[in-house]
């Protein structure tokens, strides 16, 4: 009798704590012999480095990964979503592609070389994100980059015509499946 895939509900931003929880959950289940996972994703996005690293980790696993948008997959969340060899979406969902930004602290002073370094980093981040999406959709890197710069929002049907979504379906997983939940809790203020 085949075992059901383990379901991981990722309802969180793509940040250090949440992607580490995701990778740790998968590591633990793989130690138990599980090789089939469904990752339900609804994420506002987050950190480029954490999204790209998690994508590469998931793509490199000796496991079957299915991703399923169950709400909104935005920004670097799309890169995480692309890790699925099978990508699903509920009918009432969205996908938001946009460029990358740099954050500056307070009255931070930067010299010309530091600004050039920051700009080069942004361009490489955009290129890497576009390469991942292009590799998983059949779109060109240029088309994906343009969509990012235009801040493109896709509904599930548009995402399917893009090659991002393979199937639109409401059912998330089979009854009786093990579900692991990863959520982000804002720290309580004293």
Backbone as ProteinMPNN parsed JSONL, in Angstrom:
{"seq_chain_A": "XXXXXXXXXXXXXXXXXXXXXXXXXXXXXXXXXXXXXXXXXXXXXXXXXXXXXXXXXXXXXXXXXXXXXXXXXXXXXXXXXXXXXXXXXXXXXXXXXXXXXXXXXXXXXXXXXXXXXXXXXXXXXXXXXXXXXXXXXXXXXXXXXXXXXXXXXXXXXXXXXXXXXXXXXXXXXXXXXXXXXXXXXXXXXX", "coords_chain_A": {"N_chain_A": [[0.841, -1.184, 0.0], [0.661, 2.127, -0.947], [2.091, 4.969, 0.618], [0.615, 8.035, 1.755], [1.376, 11.333, 0.532], [3.316, 13.566, 2.581], [1.971, 16.479, 3.896], [2.79, 19.841, 3.874], [1.954, 22.818, 5.21], [2.648, 25.928, 4.273], [2.25, 28.85, 5.372], [3.244, 31.667, 5.377], [5.777, 34.286, 5.531], [8.727, 34.306, 3.42], [11.339, 33.783, 5.077], [14.236, 33.543, 7.243], [13.529, 31.985, 9.651], [11.146, 30.641, 8.864], [11.752, 29.238, 6.456], [13.79, 27.614, 7.376], [12.321, 26.057, 9.176], [10.673, 24.736, 7.343], [12.58, 23.273, 5.77], [13.713, 21.706, 7.812], [11.478, 20.198, 8.632], [11.021, 18.663, 6.328], [13.498, 17.313, 6.197], [13.327, 15.743, 8.552], [11.141, 14.068, 7.964], [12.133, 12.777, 5.715], [14.162, 11.266, 6.861], [12.581, 9.394, 8.001], [11.877, 7.94, 5.853], [10.073, 9.036, 4.064], [9.266, 10.203, 0.849], [7.673, 11.777, -0.666], [6.071, 14.773, -1.031], [3.698, 17.36, -0.41], [3.591, 20.725, -0.724], [1.8, 23.22, 0.535], [1.297, 26.494, -0.319], [1.023, 29.815, 0.746], [2.047, 32.914, 0.598], [3.489, 36.113, 1.303], [5.905, 36.629, 0.208], [9.343, 37.623, 0.636], [12.609, 37.226, 1.732], [15.151, 37.258, -0.665], [17.561, 35.715, -0.731], [16.9, 33.61, 1.019], [14.696, 32.501, -0.294], [15.757, 31.681, -2.835], [17.729, 29.887, -1.946], [16.181, 27.94, -0.636], [14.606, 27.022, -2.753], [16.634, 25.838, -4.384], [17.481, 23.855, -2.613], [15.122, 22.262, -2.314], [14.718, 21.451, -4.989], [16.939, 19.863, -5.329], [16.542, 17.61, -3.812], [16.161, 14.045, -3.259], [13.36, 13.444, -3.802], [9.8, 13.685, -4.374], [8.257, 16.63, -5.062], [5.367, 18.471, -4.74], [3.835, 21.519, -5.332], [1.347, 23.785, -4.132], [-0.623, 26.487, -4.599], [-2.521, 28.045, -2.26], [-3.736, 30.421, -1.832], [-2.279, 33.175, -2.004], [0.583, 33.682, -3.798], [3.328, 35.428, -3.725], [5.968, 37.509, -5.025], [9.164, 36.507, -3.979], [8.091, 34.202, -3.12], [7.073, 32.947, -5.351], [9.31, 31.78, -6.488], [9.872, 29.811, -4.57], [7.517, 28.329, -4.934], [7.997, 27.397, -7.522], [9.632, 25.236, -7.075], [8.233, 22.92, -7.079], [7.729, 19.882, -8.82], [5.358, 19.294, -9.801], [2.853, 21.626, -10.096], [0.236, 23.224, -8.55], [-2.877, 25.076, -8.212], [-5.392, 26.719, -6.313], [-8.679, 27.767, -7.438], [-9.249, 30.436, -6.7], [-6.924, 32.33, -6.445], [-3.751, 34.103, -6.469], [-0.806, 35.299, -8.192], [2.028, 37.213, -7.794], [4.443, 38.964, -9.475], [7.388, 40.817, -9.142], [9.975, 43.359, -9.108], [13.171, 43.584, -7.374], [14.115, 45.066, -4.282], [16.249, 47.381, -2.496], [17.143, 47.876, 0.851], [17.755, 50.61, 2.939], [19.335, 51.782, 5.848], [18.194, 54.16, 8.117], [20.002, 57.168, 8.218], [21.975, 56.263, 6.435], [25.09, 56.467, 4.884], [26.447, 56.076, 1.705], [29.181, 55.331, -0.367], [30.14, 55.867, -3.813], [31.104, 53.412, -4.929], [29.989, 51.591, -3.156], [27.265, 51.968, -3.683], [27.224, 51.123, -6.357], [27.899, 48.441, -5.96], [25.651, 47.591, -4.516], [23.644, 48.0, -6.447], [24.516, 46.21, -8.44], [24.17, 43.814, -7.057], [21.352, 43.82, -6.796], [20.617, 43.583, -9.495], [21.66, 41.064, -10.13], [20.159, 39.479, -8.38], [17.564, 39.857, -9.486], [18.01, 38.722, -12.0], [18.632, 36.037, -11.276], [16.215, 35.221, -10.066], [14.482, 35.513, -12.259], [15.637, 33.603, -13.974], [15.059, 31.201, -12.614], [12.228, 31.173, -12.677], [11.81, 31.251, -15.455], [13.061, 28.83, -16.238], [11.255, 27.022, -15.243], [8.864, 27.517, -16.484], [9.044, 27.814, -19.201], [9.061, 30.273, -20.321], [10.945, 33.08, -21.592], [13.962, 34.395, -20.103], [14.12, 37.126, -20.418], [11.401, 37.82, -20.901], [10.284, 37.115, -18.417], [11.731, 38.805, -16.712], [10.852, 41.304, -17.669], [8.129, 41.089, -16.977], [8.404, 41.057, -14.216], [9.462, 43.634, -13.756], [7.294, 45.106, -14.552], [5.559, 44.624, -12.539], [3.687, 42.365, -12.466], [0.571, 40.77, -12.016], [-0.92, 37.652, -11.78], [-3.815, 35.672, -12.373], [-5.037, 32.34, -11.549], [-5.673, 31.067, -14.053], [-4.289, 32.635, -15.926], [-1.711, 32.223, -14.959], [-1.53, 29.534, -15.476], [-1.577, 29.528, -18.295], [0.833, 30.72, -18.678], [2.523, 28.696, -17.988], [3.268, 28.357, -15.442], [1.491, 27.23, -13.586], [0.326, 23.935, -13.375], [-2.111, 22.64, -12.984], [-5.425, 23.546, -12.046], [-7.065, 23.254, -9.104], [-9.309, 22.65, -6.413], [-9.216, 20.808, -4.272], [-6.927, 20.116, -1.769], [-5.446, 18.042, -0.54], [-5.464, 14.492, 0.228], [-7.903, 12.997, 2.397], [-6.993, 12.154, 5.714], [-4.29, 12.563, 5.464], [-1.031, 13.369, 6.729], [-0.455, 16.497, 8.158], [1.707, 19.183, 8.364], [2.233, 22.258, 9.867], [3.479, 25.436, 9.023], [3.911, 28.54, 10.183], [4.187, 32.075, 10.632], [4.756, 33.753, 13.553], [4.228, 36.867, 14.846], [6.486, 38.5, 17.003], [5.575, 39.033, 20.369], [4.908, 42.187, 21.812], [6.353, 43.656, 24.694]], "CA_chain_A": [[0.0, 0.0, 0.0], [1.46, 3.355, -1.051], [1.822, 5.956, 1.666], [0.194, 9.345, 1.27], [2.408, 12.367, 0.686], [3.235, 14.431, 3.759], [1.533, 17.809, 3.499], [3.355, 20.926, 4.676], [1.237, 24.067, 4.952], [3.573, 27.057, 4.435], [1.43, 30.06, 5.389], [4.264, 32.468, 6.046], [6.756, 34.947, 4.661], [9.948, 33.547, 3.128], [12.39, 34.35, 5.929], [15.108, 32.577, 7.892], [12.839, 31.062, 10.575], [10.134, 29.809, 8.205], [12.358, 28.288, 5.514], [14.482, 26.605, 8.174], [11.291, 25.139, 9.674], [10.271, 23.923, 6.194], [13.64, 22.314, 5.445], [13.831, 20.763, 8.929], [10.333, 19.279, 8.576], [11.286, 17.72, 5.238], [14.619, 16.468, 6.62], [12.841, 14.77, 9.539], [10.285, 13.083, 7.283], [12.974, 11.966, 4.828], [14.828, 10.289, 7.738], [11.58, 8.341, 8.248], [11.646, 7.248, 4.595], [9.084, 9.726, 3.227], [9.875, 10.77, -0.351], [6.617, 12.439, -1.43], [5.618, 15.918, -0.246], [2.88, 18.423, -0.979], [3.8, 21.965, 0.026], [0.754, 24.212, 0.313], [1.97, 27.784, -0.137], [0.411, 31.131, 0.672], [3.154, 33.704, 1.134], [3.676, 37.449, 0.756], [7.278, 36.757, -0.262], [10.305, 37.876, 1.706], [14.036, 37.322, 1.48], [15.634, 36.641, -1.9], [18.548, 34.664, -0.443], [16.227, 32.455, 1.618], [13.861, 31.889, -1.328], [16.59, 30.969, -3.802], [18.381, 28.756, -1.275], [15.183, 26.898, -0.388], [14.292, 26.465, -4.072], [17.725, 24.933, -4.768], [17.442, 22.717, -1.692], [13.99, 21.402, -2.653], [14.955, 20.877, -6.315], [18.024, 18.897, -5.245], [16.188, 16.469, -2.956], [15.696, 12.812, -3.901], [11.965, 13.352, -3.369], [8.814, 14.3, -5.257], [7.679, 17.827, -4.439], [4.239, 19.121, -5.396], [3.483, 22.774, -4.667], [-0.066, 24.13, -4.358], [-0.97, 27.833, -4.136], [-3.854, 27.997, -1.669], [-4.179, 31.788, -1.546], [-1.515, 34.171, -2.729], [2.017, 33.412, -3.851], [3.863, 36.696, -4.198], [7.363, 37.861, -4.937], [10.084, 35.362, -3.906], [7.247, 33.02, -2.91], [6.939, 32.263, -6.645], [10.499, 30.934, -6.641], [9.606, 28.647, -3.719], [6.463, 27.587, -5.625], [8.601, 26.749, -8.692], [10.357, 24.028, -6.668], [7.394, 21.75, -7.315], [7.752, 19.263, -10.149], [3.946, 19.448, -10.16], [2.438, 22.88, -9.463], [-1.217, 23.351, -8.549], [-3.411, 26.306, -7.629], [-6.838, 26.798, -6.117], [-9.224, 28.699, -8.426], [-9.262, 31.815, -6.198], [-5.565, 32.596, -5.981], [-3.017, 35.048, -7.311], [0.652, 35.242, -8.257], [2.552, 38.557, -8.032], [5.861, 39.068, -9.825], [7.885, 42.194, -9.12], [11.426, 43.517, -8.984], [13.817, 43.455, -6.072], [14.492, 46.38, -3.756], [17.33, 47.466, -1.506], [16.766, 48.641, 2.036], [18.82, 51.429, 3.515], [19.045, 52.09, 7.238], [18.274, 55.538, 8.605], [20.792, 58.136, 7.452], [23.139, 55.541, 5.959], [25.861, 57.094, 3.814], [27.117, 55.108, 0.849], [30.054, 55.858, -1.403], [29.766, 55.445, -5.157], [31.393, 51.982, -5.111], [29.001, 50.842, -2.375], [26.019, 52.023, -4.445], [27.401, 50.24, -7.514], [27.829, 47.07, -5.44], [24.247, 47.332, -4.175], [22.921, 47.897, -7.706], [24.92, 44.949, -9.072], [23.494, 42.76, -6.296], [19.935, 43.831, -7.181], [20.504, 43.065, -10.866], [21.91, 39.62, -10.088], [18.973, 38.872, -7.75], [16.485, 39.844, -10.485], [18.388, 37.741, -13.021], [18.494, 34.686, -10.717], [14.777, 34.944, -9.909], [13.941, 35.338, -13.614], [16.143, 32.321, -14.491], [14.299, 30.118, -11.979], [10.857, 31.176, -13.207], [11.907, 30.883, -16.871], [13.393, 27.408, -16.337], [10.111, 26.214, -14.836], [7.654, 27.885, -17.224], [9.257, 27.863, -20.642], [9.173, 31.676, -20.724], [12.337, 33.526, -21.681], [14.417, 35.202, -18.965], [13.745, 38.511, -20.736], [9.956, 37.971, -20.673], [10.036, 37.069, -16.968], [12.282, 40.043, -16.16], [9.914, 42.373, -18.016], [6.927, 40.912, -16.147], [8.778, 41.474, -12.863], [9.598, 45.09, -13.739], [5.941, 45.655, -14.728], [4.76, 44.227, -11.357], [2.606, 41.583, -13.055], [-0.235, 39.899, -11.172], [-1.587, 36.638, -12.583], [-4.78, 34.789, -11.742], [-4.612, 30.963, -11.847], [-5.76, 30.749, -15.481], [-3.161, 33.305, -16.579], [-0.499, 31.518, -14.521], [-1.514, 28.255, -16.198], [-1.175, 29.792, -19.68], [2.256, 31.056, -18.573], [3.291, 27.485, -17.704], [3.608, 28.353, -14.014], [0.558, 26.304, -12.943], [-0.006, 22.77, -14.197], [-3.521, 22.277, -12.832], [-6.205, 24.336, -11.087], [-7.961, 22.364, -8.373], [-9.622, 23.098, -5.053], [-8.797, 19.829, -3.272], [-5.523, 20.321, -1.434], [-4.804, 16.767, -0.235], [-6.383, 13.404, 0.583], [-8.279, 12.85, 3.802], [-6.112, 11.281, 6.474], [-2.885, 12.909, 5.245], [-0.344, 14.09, 7.797], [-0.261, 17.903, 7.808], [2.627, 19.953, 9.205], [1.932, 23.668, 9.624], [4.549, 26.411, 9.254], [3.336, 29.88, 10.186], [5.052, 33.052, 11.28], [4.126, 34.468, 14.66], [4.882, 38.125, 15.192], [6.865, 38.548, 18.416], [4.7, 39.852, 21.232], [5.58, 43.35, 22.395], [6.159, 43.661, 26.154]], "C_chain_A": [[0.888, 1.25, 0.0], [1.087, 4.312, 0.083], [1.423, 7.274, 1.026], [1.354, 10.322, 1.405], [2.221, 13.104, 2.014], [2.925, 15.824, 3.243], [2.161, 18.832, 4.442], [2.655, 22.212, 4.262], [2.176, 25.219, 5.295], [2.764, 28.332, 4.255], [2.256, 31.114, 6.105], [5.08, 33.26, 5.035], [7.977, 34.041, 4.47], [11.09, 34.238, 3.872], [13.154, 33.206, 6.589], [14.341, 31.539, 8.718], [11.888, 30.129, 9.839], [10.745, 28.817, 7.217], [13.177, 27.24, 6.249], [13.494, 25.594, 8.74], [10.834, 24.203, 8.552], [11.326, 22.859, 5.878], [13.813, 21.282, 6.556], [12.7, 19.752, 8.924], [10.554, 18.226, 7.486], [12.422, 16.776, 5.61], [14.148, 15.369, 7.57], [12.016, 13.675, 8.868], [11.104, 12.208, 6.336], [13.759, 10.93, 5.634], [13.898, 9.122, 8.058], [11.207, 7.604, 6.958], [10.615, 7.892, 3.685], [9.809, 10.377, 2.049], [8.854, 11.513, -1.22], [6.003, 13.531, -0.554], [4.708, 16.82, -1.078], [3.127, 19.649, -0.108], [2.713, 22.944, -0.402], [1.374, 25.561, 0.618], [0.985, 28.938, -0.249], [1.397, 32.047, 1.379], [3.217, 35.084, 0.482], [5.068, 37.655, 0.164], [8.208, 37.009, 0.904], [11.717, 38.005, 1.177], [14.462, 36.558, 0.224], [16.586, 35.496, -1.593], [17.877, 33.418, 0.144], [15.339, 31.74, 0.592], [14.67, 31.095, -2.331], [17.261, 29.746, -3.184], [17.4, 27.612, -1.056], [14.762, 26.237, -1.694], [15.364, 25.436, -4.461], [17.759, 23.688, -3.893], [16.338, 21.732, -2.11], [14.188, 20.716, -4.005], [16.014, 19.776, -6.273], [17.718, 17.663, -4.412], [15.83, 15.229, -3.782], [14.257, 12.532, -3.439], [11.079, 13.986, -4.429], [8.158, 15.446, -4.506], [6.551, 18.344, -5.328], [3.991, 20.409, -4.632], [2.057, 23.151, -5.068], [-0.324, 25.505, -3.754], [-2.383, 27.751, -3.558], [-4.342, 29.385, -1.271], [-3.47, 32.796, -2.421], [-0.036, 33.803, -2.655], [2.647, 34.623, -4.528], [5.385, 36.718, -4.13], [8.255, 36.609, -4.927], [9.324, 34.075, -3.576], [7.048, 32.247, -4.204], [8.136, 31.362, -6.902], [10.331, 29.666, -5.807], [8.57, 27.743, -4.398], [7.038, 26.806, -6.815], [9.369, 25.479, -8.342], [9.536, 22.771, -6.905], [7.553, 21.196, -8.717], [6.326, 19.221, -10.698], [3.444, 20.656, -9.382], [0.942, 23.095, -9.667], [-1.623, 24.696, -7.966], [-4.908, 26.137, -7.396], [-7.375, 27.82, -7.125], [-9.172, 30.167, -7.992], [-7.9, 32.144, -5.593], [-4.949, 33.674, -6.864], [-1.525, 34.776, -7.207], [1.128, 36.657, -8.591], [4.05, 38.493, -8.294], [6.25, 40.537, -9.759], [9.389, 42.199, -8.945], [11.892, 43.382, -7.55], [14.183, 44.849, -5.583], [15.64, 46.262, -2.768], [16.826, 48.307, -0.343], [17.992, 49.382, 2.567], [18.395, 51.791, 4.931], [19.213, 53.579, 7.518], [18.99, 56.5, 7.684], [22.075, 57.502, 6.933], [23.789, 56.279, 4.789], [26.578, 56.014, 3.021], [27.976, 55.846, -0.17], [29.615, 55.291, -2.748], [29.972, 53.942, -5.366], [30.398, 51.123, -4.331], [27.642, 50.836, -3.074], [26.084, 51.114, -5.672], [27.294, 48.777, -7.09], [26.384, 46.684, -5.132], [23.42, 47.135, -5.439], [23.247, 46.59, -8.432], [24.244, 43.774, -8.381], [22.015, 42.662, -6.658], [19.748, 43.216, -8.572], [20.713, 41.55, -10.909], [20.729, 38.903, -9.442], [17.824, 38.772, -8.746], [16.77, 38.781, -11.548], [18.2, 36.315, -12.507], [17.033, 34.292, -10.548], [14.163, 34.674, -11.287], [14.391, 34.014, -14.217], [15.354, 31.149, -13.914], [12.897, 30.038, -12.59], [10.866, 30.743, -14.68], [12.163, 29.385, -17.03], [12.195, 26.515, -16.031], [8.829, 26.53, -15.598], [7.818, 27.802, -18.732], [9.282, 29.286, -21.182], [10.655, 32.022, -20.85], [12.678, 34.336, -20.422], [14.013, 36.656, -19.188], [12.26, 38.748, -20.472], [9.636, 37.988, -19.172], [10.548, 38.354, -16.316], [11.351, 41.222, -16.446], [8.643, 42.286, -17.177], [7.203, 41.354, -14.71], [8.824, 43.0, -12.777], [8.25, 45.789, -13.904], [5.028, 45.356, -13.533], [3.495, 43.489, -11.801], [1.911, 40.71, -12.01], [-1.011, 38.957, -12.079], [-2.658, 35.933, -11.769], [-4.389, 33.355, -12.117], [-4.667, 30.591, -13.329], [-4.604, 31.393, -16.256], [-1.843, 32.612, -16.218], [-0.383, 30.166, -15.22], [-1.078, 28.471, -17.652], [0.3, 30.186, -19.751], [3.13, 29.804, -18.433], [3.698, 27.394, -16.248], [2.769, 27.321, -13.255], [0.27, 25.157, -13.903], [-1.497, 22.448, -14.157], [-4.173, 23.17, -11.788], [-7.179, 23.385, -10.414], [-8.122, 22.842, -6.933], [-9.121, 22.132, -3.998], [-7.289, 19.932, -3.043], [-4.771, 19.011, -1.19], [-5.874, 15.757, 0.149], [-6.692, 13.417, 2.072], [-7.321, 11.874, 4.475], [-4.626, 11.551, 6.28], [-2.311, 13.597, 6.481], [-0.087, 15.509, 7.315], [0.634, 18.566, 8.839], [2.4, 21.415, 8.856], [3.13, 24.55, 9.964], [3.926, 27.791, 9.091], [4.32, 30.8, 10.886], [4.257, 33.774, 12.349], [4.909, 35.734, 14.914], [5.272, 38.075, 16.665], [5.936, 39.468, 19.192], [5.505, 41.004, 21.826], [5.302, 43.362, 23.893], [5.249, 44.779, 26.628]], "O_chain_A": [[1.762, 1.399, 0.855], [-0.081, 4.439, 0.451], [1.833, 7.593, -0.091], [2.208, 10.168, 2.278], [1.1, 13.243, 2.505], [3.532, 16.295, 2.281], [2.071, 18.698, 5.663], [2.749, 22.642, 3.112], [2.466, 25.461, 6.467], [2.608, 28.834, 3.142], [2.017, 31.424, 7.272], [5.08, 32.955, 3.842], [8.219, 33.129, 5.261], [11.72, 35.159, 3.353], [12.756, 32.044, 6.497], [14.496, 30.338, 8.496], [11.828, 28.941, 10.157], [10.303, 27.67, 7.147], [13.257, 26.096, 5.803], [13.79, 24.399, 8.782], [10.63, 23.011, 8.783], [10.999, 21.68, 5.737], [14.036, 20.104, 6.273], [12.927, 18.57, 9.182], [10.303, 17.04, 7.702], [12.33, 15.573, 5.369], [14.522, 14.206, 7.417], [12.177, 12.493, 9.173], [10.804, 11.025, 6.172], [14.0, 9.826, 5.143], [14.348, 8.013, 8.348], [10.325, 6.746, 6.965], [10.309, 7.343, 2.627], [10.841, 11.024, 2.229], [9.136, 11.839, -2.373], [5.482, 13.253, 0.526], [4.918, 17.014, -2.275], [2.899, 19.616, 1.102], [2.699, 23.431, -1.533], [1.923, 25.758, 1.703], [0.216, 29.029, -1.206], [1.568, 31.974, 2.596], [3.027, 35.22, -0.726], [5.376, 38.739, -0.33], [7.897, 36.649, 2.039], [11.985, 38.803, 0.278], [14.171, 35.371, 0.073], [16.431, 34.406, -2.144], [18.247, 32.296, -0.2], [15.241, 30.513, 0.606], [14.319, 29.96, -2.652], [17.354, 28.695, -3.818], [17.743, 26.448, -1.264], [14.579, 25.02, -1.739], [15.042, 24.303, -4.821], [18.035, 22.591, -4.378], [16.58, 20.533, -2.243], [13.866, 19.538, -4.157], [15.988, 18.858, -7.094], [18.551, 16.761, -4.316], [15.266, 15.344, -4.87], [13.98, 11.528, -2.782], [11.556, 14.736, -5.281], [7.573, 15.249, -3.44], [6.75, 18.618, -6.511], [3.942, 20.395, -3.402], [1.617, 22.877, -6.185], [-0.252, 25.674, -2.537], [-3.332, 27.429, -4.273], [-5.26, 29.512, -0.462], [-3.992, 33.22, -3.452], [0.519, 33.635, -1.569], [2.519, 34.817, -5.737], [6.002, 36.048, -3.303], [8.105, 35.743, -5.788], [9.862, 32.98, -3.736], [6.873, 31.029, -4.176], [7.985, 30.285, -7.479], [10.617, 28.568, -6.284], [8.738, 26.523, -4.428], [6.613, 25.682, -7.083], [9.723, 24.715, -9.24], [10.085, 21.67, -6.93], [7.516, 21.944, -9.693], [6.118, 19.125, -11.908], [3.584, 20.717, -8.16], [0.449, 23.143, -10.794], [-0.827, 25.371, -7.313], [-5.602, 25.494, -8.184], [-6.614, 28.653, -7.617], [-9.063, 31.052, -8.841], [-7.753, 32.224, -4.374], [-5.533, 34.098, -7.861], [-1.049, 34.123, -6.279], [0.673, 37.24, -9.576], [4.824, 38.031, -7.456], [5.528, 41.4, -10.26], [9.999, 41.167, -8.666], [11.109, 43.105, -6.641], [14.525, 45.718, -6.385], [15.953, 45.178, -2.275], [16.163, 49.325, -0.538], [19.098, 48.844, 2.629], [17.223, 52.075, 5.179], [20.242, 54.175, 7.198], [18.634, 56.638, 6.513], [23.139, 58.118, 6.98], [23.118, 56.663, 3.831], [27.235, 55.143, 3.592], [27.558, 56.845, -0.755], [28.819, 54.354, -2.81], [29.102, 53.272, -5.922], [30.008, 50.051, -4.792], [26.943, 49.823, -3.063], [25.118, 50.42, -5.989], [26.672, 47.97, -7.781], [25.95, 45.578, -5.453], [22.595, 46.225, -5.51], [22.354, 45.94, -8.975], [23.794, 42.839, -9.044], [21.481, 41.564, -6.812], [18.83, 42.425, -8.791], [20.021, 40.843, -11.641], [20.333, 37.832, -9.903], [17.178, 37.729, -8.847], [15.876, 38.033, -11.945], [17.665, 35.47, -13.223], [16.652, 33.161, -10.85], [13.41, 33.714, -11.457], [13.608, 33.36, -14.907], [15.016, 30.21, -14.636], [12.441, 28.96, -12.972], [10.018, 29.955, -15.098], [11.542, 28.74, -17.875], [12.127, 25.381, -16.505], [7.808, 25.878, -15.38], [6.829, 27.727, -19.462], [9.501, 29.489, -22.376], [11.511, 31.342, -20.285], [11.794, 34.886, -19.765], [13.609, 37.341, -18.248], [11.893, 39.765, -19.882], [8.815, 38.785, -18.717], [9.872, 38.927, -15.461], [11.093, 42.041, -15.564], [8.135, 43.309, -16.717], [6.343, 41.953, -14.064], [8.288, 43.589, -11.838], [8.074, 46.922, -13.455], [3.871, 45.776, -13.509], [2.378, 43.937, -11.542], [2.558, 40.011, -11.23], [-1.675, 39.389, -13.021], [-2.44, 35.625, -10.597], [-3.487, 33.171, -12.934], [-3.793, 29.871, -13.812], [-4.016, 30.766, -17.137], [-0.972, 32.438, -17.07], [0.719, 29.707, -15.522], [-0.295, 27.684, -18.184], [0.941, 30.0, -20.785], [4.326, 29.841, -18.723], [4.396, 26.459, -15.855], [3.282, 26.62, -12.382], [0.005, 25.372, -15.086], [-2.079, 22.037, -15.161], [-3.561, 23.511, -10.775], [-8.022, 22.779, -11.076], [-7.188, 23.366, -6.325], [-8.653, 22.558, -2.942], [-6.49, 19.849, -3.976], [-3.611, 18.875, -1.576], [-7.034, 16.109, 0.367], [-5.859, 13.795, 2.894], [-6.895, 10.889, 3.871], [-3.788, 10.857, 6.857], [-3.016, 14.316, 7.189], [0.429, 15.719, 6.217], [0.359, 18.52, 10.038], [2.378, 21.775, 7.68], [3.719, 24.436, 11.039], [3.474, 28.162, 8.008], [5.18, 30.349, 11.641], [3.201, 34.342, 12.07], [6.113, 35.689, 15.168], [4.47, 37.651, 17.496], [5.565, 40.544, 18.722], [6.634, 40.82, 22.282], [4.177, 43.113, 24.326], [4.998, 44.904, 27.827]]}, "name": "protein", "num_of_chains": 1, "seq": "XXXXXXXXXXXXXXXXXXXXXXXXXXXXXXXXXXXXXXXXXXXXXXXXXXXXXXXXXXXXXXXXXXXXXXXXXXXXXXXXXXXXXXXXXXXXXXXXXXXXXXXXXXXXXXXXXXXXXXXXXXXXXXXXXXXXXXXXXXXXXXXXXXXXXXXXXXXXXXXXXXXXXXXXXXXXXXXXXXXXXXXXXXXXXX"}
